Amino acid sequence: MNYVVAILGMAGVTFAVKAGIFVLGDRVRFPEWLREALSFVPVTVLTAIIVPMTLAPHGDGLELTWRNPQLVAALVAIAVCAATRHQLLTIGAGLAVIFAWQLGVLA
């Protein structure tokens, strides 16, 4: 029952925030400093999701070894992104490395 209440509560808060922004539209103006701060939210959330999955994929602690395919793929993706600045190539390289590492090196 607690899960249902939590999920309904999160849905209600999400709906209220999005509906409020939709209804108010352009009538509310945020200060420049707040708009600039909010521009960093997607990067921050993505980092908060990816870093733990990369460094501790099983949740037991840090796995900073060559046997961690997520870490190896992330390092390759960082290198490809720094060299090319091409998002699709970065994603493709990361996926190729993680699958090759799991099927080839760790098999």
Secondary structure, DSSP 8 states (H G I E B T S, - for coil): -HHHHHHHHHHHHHHHHHHHHHHHGGG----HHHHHHHTTHHHHHHHHHHHHHHH-TTSSS---STT-HHHHHHHHHHHHHHHH--HHHHHHHHHHHHHHIIIII--
